[in-house]
Amino acid sequence: MIVGEVNIKTYLSKSKLPGVDYTINPYVGCPHKCVYCYAEYMKKFTAHPEPWGEFLDVRRCPVPLRPYMLFHTHVMLSSVTDAYNPYEKDFRLTRKLMEQLVFCQAHVRVLTKSPLIVRDMDLFKKLPSFEGALSFSSSKESFRQLAEPGAGTVEEKINALKTLKENGLSTAVVIAPIFPQITDWKEIIRLTRPYTDRYHFDALNMRPAYQKRVMQFIARHFPHVLGLYASIYEKEYISYWRHLQQEINDFCTQNHIPGQADFKHVFSARRTPEE
């Protein structure tokens, strides 16, 4: 892993995400090496020749976060990196930013694949509101090791949820991305339900930059579903996602699960095969 530093003018980015005013990304790059990483496009803003997942830049900014801008605003960490990646343990950049967010009294949401999030519970408790969201693409550790080798283990993430919940903090589980016929979303719910306030579901929506890599990954490790993936992602048929969305929403309603799937972002500009 190549680790460096870059100077920036501000940590804040205006957000287009619903209910989020600003996003903060303390790092550029991510050591999780997820085969499906949508944030790979960030590489074009760097001078790194290394592949995405092989470098990490620590973002340094001399200007502190300003309370008059952030008082009671909604801030998310992070959108194109993991604020609690393993290198945060040494750099503590996210913790320093969280200390400033406490001073600014912002409402904070963290999305991560790392159990390191529990380190900063003392600060989370000082915020006007906080939500710690852990992301799962599978309930099986064998899949996690293949698809996201640098991320926290399934057990570590479940334990992190439990610890946050036991300390009176709000939690969420992001079941994403859902790999067709691979991600057992019902099992993820079963394993996490005692420690989770809400669920969010997101489809595997492959972009051209990494579609070939993911299809090669499926062909190598899960060849029995390669035909289905070809139908969904090469022929652009969306029936699978329509049916799955309905199945998830029916299941959540019937079992009083706080969450609903909305895959509308994969429906646009695609067609449904003739029945």
LINQUI-V350591 format. One record per residue. N is the residue number from 0. OMEGA is omega in whole degrees, -180 to 180 (999 if undefined). Layout:
# LINQUI-V350591
n | omega
N | OMEGA
N | OMEGA
This chain:
# LINQUI-V350591
n | omega
0 | 176
1 | -178
2 | 180
3 | 179
4 | 174
5 | 178
6 | -180
7 | -180
8 | 180
9 | 175
10 | -171
11 | 171
12 | 176
13 | -174
14 | 172
15 | 179
16 | -180
17 | 178
18 | -180
19 | 179
20 | -178
21 | 168
22 | 176
23 | 176
24 | -176
25 | -177
26 | 168
27 | -174
28 | -179
29 | -178
30 | -179
31 | 178
32 | 179
33 | -177
34 | -175
35 | -169
36 | 179
37 | -175
38 | -178
39 | 180
40 | 179
41 | -179
42 | -178
43 | 178
44 | 180
45 | 176
46 | -174
47 | 172
48 | -178
49 | 176
50 | 175
51 | -176
52 | -179
53 | 179
54 | 177
55 | 176
56 | 175
57 | -176
58 | -179
59 | 179
60 | -178
61 | -176
62 | 179
63 | 175
64 | -172
65 | -179
66 | -177
67 | 178
68 | -168
69 | -177
70 | 178
71 | 170
72 | -179
73 | -173
74 | 178
75 | 170
76 | -1
77 | -176
78 | -178
79 | 173
80 | 173
81 | -176
82 | -180
83 | 175
84 | -174
85 | -179
86 | 176
87 | 179
88 | 180
89 | -176
90 | 177
91 | -180
92 | 179
93 | 179
94 | 179
95 | 177
96 | 179
97 | 176
98 | 178
99 | 179
100 | 174
101 | 179
102 | -180
103 | -178
104 | 176
105 | 171
106 | -169
107 | 172
108 | 178
109 | 173
110 | -174
111 | 170
112 | -170
113 | 174
114 | 180
115 | -180
116 | -175
117 | 180
118 | -171
119 | -179
120 | 179
121 | 178
122 | 180
123 | -177
124 | -180
125 | 180
126 | 177
127 | 171
128 | -178
129 | 172
130 | 175
131 | -178
132 | 177
133 | -175
134 | 179
135 | 171
136 | 179
137 | 173
138 | -176
139 | -180
140 | 179
141 | 177
142 | 179
143 | -179
144 | 180
145 | -169
146 | -177
147 | -169
148 | -179
149 | -178
150 | 175
151 | 179
152 | 178
153 | -179
154 | 180
155 | -179
156 | 177
157 | 179
158 | 177
159 | 176
160 | -179
161 | -179
162 | 178
163 | -178
164 | -179
165 | 177
166 | 173
167 | -179
168 | 179
169 | -178
170 | 175
171 | 172
172 | 176
173 | 178
174 | -171
175 | -14
176 | 176
177 | 175
178 | -179
179 | 178
180 | 178
181 | -180
182 | 176
183 | -174
184 | 178
185 | 179
186 | 176
187 | 177
188 | -179
189 | -177
190 | -172
191 | -172
192 | -178
193 | -172
194 | -170
195 | 178
196 | 180
197 | 180
198 | 172
199 | -177
200 | 178
201 | -179
202 | 172
203 | -176
204 | -171
205 | 176
206 | -177
207 | -175
208 | -177
209 | -179
210 | -180
211 | -180
212 | -179
213 | 178
214 | 175
215 | 176
216 | 179
217 | -179
218 | -177
219 | -171
220 | -177
221 | -174
222 | -178
223 | 179
224 | -176
225 | 178
226 | 178
227 | -180
228 | 177
229 | 178
230 | -176
231 | -168
232 | 178
233 | 176
234 | 176
235 | 174
236 | -174
237 | -180
238 | -179
239 | -176
240 | 177
241 | -179
242 | -179
243 | 178
244 | 179
245 | 179
246 | 180
247 | -177
248 | 176
249 | 180
250 | -179
251 | 179
252 | -177
253 | -176
254 | 177
255 | 177
256 | -179
257 | 179
258 | 178
259 | 178
260 | 176
261 | -175
262 | -175
263 | -179
264 | 177
265 | -179
266 | -173
267 | 176
268 | 175
269 | -175
270 | 178
271 | -180
272 | 177
273 | 180
274 | 999
